[in-house]
Amino acid sequence: ALKCHYCGYQEAYPRACPQCGSKHIKNFGLGTQKVEAELQQLFPAARLLRMDYDTTRRKGSHHRILDAFERKEYDILLGTQMVAKGLDFSNVTLVGVLAADASLNLPDYRSSEKTFQLITQVAGRTGRGNKPGRVIVQSYQPEHYAIQYASHHDYTGFFKKELGIRRQFTYPPFSHIIRVLITGQNEKEVVQYAKNMLKWIKDKAAADEALNSGLLDLGVYEAPIQRINDKYRWQVLIRIHQGIHVKEAWHRLSESLIHKFYREDITVTLDFNPLSLI
């Protein structure tokens, strides 16, 4: 069965495409359980340890897994991004990154930065002792600049390339982004709430020179992850120019917005320059 880890929804695995009816359908990508099964076939004598959402649900399980690996009770530690940073094992000499470019396809202007960061961090888990380390990166887009610069440990090169792209499209740090996330259990009410909020912001901006002159983009959208824990998610995204007066004006509007649109059954979360737009 297929199961969403965000909302818990389950359905039977489809035998044909629900859109066109074609039976030429298969999985894309590898989950940790699938990789574990493949590794067991390739290295039957190896002791495998898996660290992911399913194996770290219980309290203290995270530390128990890492302690067991540090005591050398296992030969291979397999995990999600939670094993990418902060670990210091002197005996690790090989690190593999599967589908390293998966995050490049996320609808977020920071996707390249996050991909570069992930590869750089996970590469730092190997060769931390006296033995040299090796990193193998598997990618469907090996020519992408984030993959290329990460594979050469070229932070300066990536920084210049990424900064040039953000300057071209006026993304932060050449602008500010304000994200207003609206969540609730009634989808129709959440959608209407978001649209009402958008209209209110437009009216306020039209009547205020500081707000209007600093506005680059304004719109309402369904969040890329549409529902989490039975709550539907929509967002109002605002992009504004740099400048202290513009920022202060939109800060004041944001405070008014929170008071104006307070409701117990709908949650409104406002974030300046959010770390994620997902």
Order of alpha helices (4+ residues) and beta strands (2+ residues): beta-beta-alpha-beta-alpha-beta-beta-alpha-beta-alpha-alpha-beta-alpha-alpha-beta-beta-alpha-beta
